[in-house]
């Protein structure tokens, strides 16, 4: 019986180590914790890409994500998507994105996200893409976006159903 218990304990420990190492590294910047940073692969010739991540504010004061940059793109902006009369509309958040104390903000497909314009190279599945985020209080923070498959809906690369119908209207920036 002791041998079986040891085998089961070793199997559980191995599973925990494997699942921990597969998770993207959390980045701490002041009171902020940034995790699950990822993007989707892009086809050759694509000039835009989205970036997704989770930001948790563990402090007592608000902070604000005000911009971004990266060698991979000409510019990086913070955007939101929302349905408006059955049409999916995307717009930049010119004043940035508030990260309230004790709150978690998730940037994900179909909602808040980073928009990378003028990509210099395609984003290839399996690569890691460095992007620098600019916060009002925490300052500049470099994160590495894990490149998932073209249709991924989560950092683990789950395929999903997209935005739930409607049309997309990208306003001219």
C-alpha positions as CSV (number, residue, x, y, z in Angstrom):
1,X,0.0,0.0,0.0
2,X,2.8,2.4,0.8
3,X,4.2,1.9,-2.7
4,X,0.9,2.8,-4.3
5,X,0.5,5.9,-2.1
6,X,4.0,7.0,-3.1
7,X,3.3,6.5,-6.8
8,X,0.0,8.5,-6.5
9,X,1.8,11.3,-4.6
10,X,4.6,11.4,-7.2
11,X,2.0,11.5,-10.0
12,X,0.2,14.4,-8.3
13,X,3.4,16.3,-7.8
14,X,4.5,15.7,-11.4
15,X,1.1,17.0,-12.6
16,X,1.4,20.1,-10.4
17,X,4.9,20.9,-11.7
18,X,3.9,20.4,-15.3
19,X,0.8,22.6,-15.0
20,X,2.8,25.3,-13.2
21,X,5.6,25.4,-15.8
22,X,3.1,25.7,-18.6
23,X,1.6,28.8,-17.1
24,X,3.0,32.1,-18.3
25,X,5.1,33.9,-15.7
26,X,3.4,36.5,-13.5
27,X,5.0,40.0,-13.7
28,X,4.9,42.2,-10.6
29,X,5.1,46.0,-11.0
30,X,4.4,48.0,-7.9
31,X,1.0,46.8,-6.7
32,X,0.1,45.3,-10.1
33,X,0.3,41.7,-11.0
34,X,0.2,40.9,-14.8
35,X,-0.5,37.4,-15.8
36,X,-1.7,35.2,-18.8
37,X,-0.1,37.5,-21.4
38,X,-0.8,36.1,-24.9
39,X,-1.6,36.8,-28.5
40,X,-2.8,35.0,-31.6
41,X,-0.7,33.9,-34.6
42,X,-1.2,36.1,-37.7
43,X,-1.1,35.1,-41.4
44,X,1.8,36.4,-43.5
45,X,1.1,40.0,-44.6
46,X,-1.2,40.8,-41.6
47,X,-0.5,44.3,-40.3
48,X,-2.5,44.1,-37.0
49,X,-2.7,41.8,-34.0
50,X,-4.3,41.7,-30.6
51,X,-2.8,41.3,-27.2
52,X,-4.5,39.8,-24.1
53,X,-3.6,39.6,-20.5
54,X,-4.9,39.9,-16.9
55,X,-4.0,42.8,-14.6
56,X,-4.7,42.6,-10.9
57,X,-4.3,45.6,-8.6
58,X,-3.3,44.4,-5.1
59,X,-2.8,47.9,-3.7
60,X,-5.0,50.6,-2.2
61,X,-4.7,53.2,-5.0
62,X,-5.8,53.0,-8.6
63,X,-3.4,52.8,-11.5
64,X,-4.0,53.3,-15.2
65,X,-2.7,51.4,-18.3
66,X,-2.1,54.4,-20.6
67,X,-0.2,52.8,-23.5
68,X,2.2,50.3,-24.9
69,X,5.1,49.8,-27.3
70,X,7.1,47.0,-28.8
71,X,9.7,46.3,-31.5
72,X,7.2,44.0,-33.3
73,X,4.7,46.8,-34.1
74,X,4.7,50.4,-35.2
75,X,2.3,51.3,-32.3
76,X,0.4,49.6,-29.5
77,X,-2.9,51.0,-28.3
78,X,-5.5,50.0,-25.7
79,X,-8.9,49.2,-27.3
80,X,-12.3,48.0,-26.3
81,X,-15.0,46.2,-28.3
82,X,-18.7,46.4,-27.7
83,X,-21.9,45.5,-29.4
84,X,-23.9,48.5,-30.7
85,X,-27.2,47.7,-32.4
86,X,-25.9,44.3,-33.5
87,X,-22.6,45.6,-34.8
88,X,-19.4,44.9,-33.0
89,X,-17.5,48.2,-32.8
90,X,-13.9,48.7,-31.7
91,X,-12.4,52.0,-30.4
92,X,-9.2,53.1,-28.7
93,X,-9.3,54.1,-25.0
94,X,-7.7,57.5,-25.4
95,X,-7.6,58.0,-21.6
96,X,-6.3,54.5,-20.9
97,X,-7.7,51.8,-18.8
98,X,-8.3,52.2,-15.0
99,X,-7.1,49.4,-12.8
100,X,-9.0,50.0,-9.5
101,X,-7.6,48.8,-6.2
102,X,-8.5,45.3,-5.3
103,X,-9.9,44.6,-8.8
104,X,-8.8,42.4,-11.7
105,X,-9.1,43.6,-15.3
106,X,-9.0,41.0,-18.1
107,X,-8.0,41.9,-21.6
108,X,-9.6,39.1,-23.8
109,X,-10.9,38.6,-27.3
110,X,-14.2,40.4,-27.9
111,X,-13.6,43.0,-25.2
112,X,-10.7,45.0,-23.8
113,X,-7.4,44.3,-25.6
114,X,-4.1,45.6,-26.8
115,X,-4.1,46.5,-30.5
116,X,-0.7,46.1,-32.3
117,X,-0.6,48.1,-35.6
118,X,1.9,47.9,-38.4
119,X,3.3,44.5,-37.4
120,X,6.9,44.2,-38.7
121,X,6.7,40.4,-38.9
122,X,4.0,37.7,-38.6
123,X,3.3,36.4,-35.1
124,X,4.1,32.7,-35.2
125,X,2.5,30.1,-32.9
126,X,5.0,29.1,-30.2
127,X,6.9,32.4,-30.2
128,X,7.1,34.9,-27.4
129,X,6.6,38.6,-28.3
130,X,7.9,41.2,-25.9
131,X,5.6,44.3,-25.4
132,X,6.2,47.2,-23.0
133,X,3.1,48.4,-21.1
134,X,3.0,52.0,-19.8
135,X,1.2,52.6,-16.5
136,X,0.6,55.9,-14.8
137,X,2.0,54.8,-11.4
138,X,3.8,51.4,-12.0
139,X,5.7,52.9,-15.0
140,X,7.0,50.8,-17.9
141,X,6.6,47.0,-17.6
142,X,7.8,44.6,-20.2
143,X,5.7,41.4,-20.7
144,X,6.1,38.5,-23.0
145,X,3.0,37.6,-25.1
146,X,2.8,33.8,-25.8
147,X,1.7,33.3,-29.4
148,X,-1.2,30.9,-29.6
149,X,-2.9,29.5,-32.7
150,X,-4.8,31.8,-35.1
151,X,-8.2,31.1,-33.6
152,X,-7.3,30.8,-29.9
153,X,-9.8,32.2,-27.4
154,X,-7.6,31.9,-24.3
155,X,-4.0,31.7,-23.2
156,X,-4.2,27.9,-23.3
157,X,-5.0,28.1,-27.0
158,X,-8.7,27.1,-26.8
159,X,-10.6,27.5,-30.0
160,X,-13.8,29.3,-29.6
161,X,-16.8,30.7,-31.4
162,X,-15.6,34.2,-31.9
163,X,-17.6,37.3,-31.0
164,X,-21.1,35.8,-31.1
165,X,-22.3,37.1,-34.4
166,X,-22.8,40.6,-35.7
167,X,-20.5,42.7,-37.9
168,X,-17.3,44.4,-37.0
169,X,-16.8,48.1,-37.6
170,X,-13.3,49.3,-37.1
171,X,-13.2,53.0,-36.8
172,X,-10.3,54.8,-38.6
173,X,-7.6,55.6,-36.1
